[in-house]
Structure formats: structure tokens, C-alpha cells
Amino acid sequence: MGIKKDGVNNKQELAINLVMCGLNDGEIASRVRVTRKTINTWRNHDEDFRALLAKRRKALHEQHQDELSGLVSEAIGVLREAMREENILIRVRAAQAVLRTSGLQTSMKAEKPTSQEEMMVELLSDIIGKAAVELGVEEAKRLGSGE
């Protein structure tokens, strides 16, 4: 078992690759042909193993962040399309997603915390009020009473 430049041997290198694939210590031990205790020792006490594992995790995290960043424009486009839908529920959900993501809801301080249900009632009341103006109050009353 020769030591590589990162300070780990071939079995440790394989173990790190298997950790990155999501295998548990027992599965890793079986594939690397060492005991589970050895894997545990490497994970908890071998500084070179721990450092290389942390480095690989960081690189994978950065790769995932880059991939997610690349999807943001596409996601915004989907929300933009959803907000133009005729179906009011789709538009409301898209609008809520935009507001949640923007952080505006958390930065605006209400006098008392408002539940999601209360916010939905308020939003729907506003929508119904606008519909009443567009339809004429009598037509809105008739629709509201289920006639």
C-alpha cells in the first residue's frame, strides 16, 4: 500500500470515493476489504484521510452550487410564465414563490406574525375585491352567494 501525494494509500483513496458515493462504513469496509473499525479510524483519527475527504466534499459542494446557479435563470423564466397563466391558483402560487425567494416577506416586519393561512385569506380577499371592481359589485355579490 503505497502512500500517495495526498498522504493516503490506495485503499483510503477508494474509501473516500465510496464515501462520496454515499455508502455507509460497513459497505465501504466490505468493498475496500478492511474492517469497519479501520474505516471508522480513518474517518475519525487519520488527518490526511479527513483532510482529503473534506477537500473532496468542498469541491463537490462548489460544483453543485455552480449547477444550481446555472438553473436560476431557467427557474425565473418558469415563474414568469406561471405568473402569466390564466389559472389564478397557478399565478398565486408562482407569486408566493417569488415573494418567498426574494426575502421580502421576512424583511417586512408586521405588527404581529401572520400565518400562511391568514396571508392567503388576505391575498384572496384582495383578488376578490379586484374582481368585484372589474365585474361590477352586483355581479360579484351574486357570484359570492353561489347563485
N, C-alpha and C positions, 0 to 999 in steps of 0.2 A: 504494500500500500504506500505509494509514493505521495509525498506532500506536494500539492500544487502551489502556485504563486499566492493564492488567497489564504494559504495556511490550512486548507482542508484536504483530506485524501479523497480518492475516487468514490469510496462508499459514502463519505459525508456529502460529497457533491451530488450523488444520486439521491441521498436522503433529502437534501434541500430541494431538489427538483420535485420530489414526491410531495413534500410539504406544500410546495407552491401549487401542486395539482389538487390539494385538499384532502389527501389521505391522512388517516389517523396514525398514531405512533405504532400500533400493532401491525397495521397494513404495511407501513414503511419498513419496520423491522423484518417482516417476512420477505419483502422484495429485496432488501439490501443484504439479507442473510446475516443479521446481527440480532441481539436480544432487544426487547422493548426497553429494557433498562439502559442499554447503550444509547438508544435514540434519545431517551429522557436525559441522560447525562450530557449528550451533545447539545441538546436544546437549552439546558439549564446551567451548564458549567463550562462549556468549551467556547471561549471568547471568539475564536476565529470562525467557528460554525455560526454562532449567534450574530456576529458582525456581517457575515456574508448573507445570511438569511434576511437580516434587516435591510441590507443593501438591495437585495432582490425584491423584497416586498415594496420598498420605496419606489424602485423603478417600475414595478407593476402598477402601483397606485398612480404614479405620474402618467403612465400610458393610458390608464383608464380615465384619468382626468382630461387628458387630451382628446380621447374619443368622445367623452361626454360634451366637452366644449364644442366639438365639431357638430354635435346634434342640436345644439341650442337654436341655431338659425332655422333649422327644419321644424323644430318644435314650435317656435314662434309663428312660423308660417301656418302650421296646422291650427294653432289657436286663432290666428287671424281669420282663417277660413271658417272655423267653427262659430266665431262671433258674427259671421255674416249669414249663418244658416237661418232658414225660416222658422224652424222649431225653436220656440222660446226657451225650452229647457236646455237644449244644447248650447244656446247663446249664453244663458245664465251660468251654466257650469264652466264654460270657457272663460267668461268674465271673472268668475270666482277664482279660477286657476291663475289667471293673470294677476289678480289682486294679491293672492296668497304668495305668489312667486316674487312679486315686486317688493314685498315687505311693507307696503303702505299700511296694511291693516294693523301690523304690530307697532308701527311708528306713530300712528294716530292714537292718541290717548282719549278714551271715552271716560265719562264720569264714572260709570260702573261697567264692569266687564259684561259683554254681550255674548250670549250663547249663539252657536251656529243657527239654531232654530229661530231665535229672535232676529238674527240678521236676515235669514231667509224670509221671514214674515215681513220685515221692513222692506226688503227688496221687492218682494211680490206686491206689497201694497203700493209701492211707487210705480211698478209696472201697470198694475190695475188702474191706478189713478191716471196715468198717461193714456191708457186705453179708453178710459171714460171720457177724457177730453176729445180724443180722436173720434169715438163713436157717438158722442153726444150723451149726456148724463142719463136720459131716459132709457136709451138702448142699453147702456151699461147696467142700470138698475135691473132691467128685465133679464139680462144675461146672468147677473149675480144672484137673482132669486130663483133661477132654474126654470123659468117659464119657457 
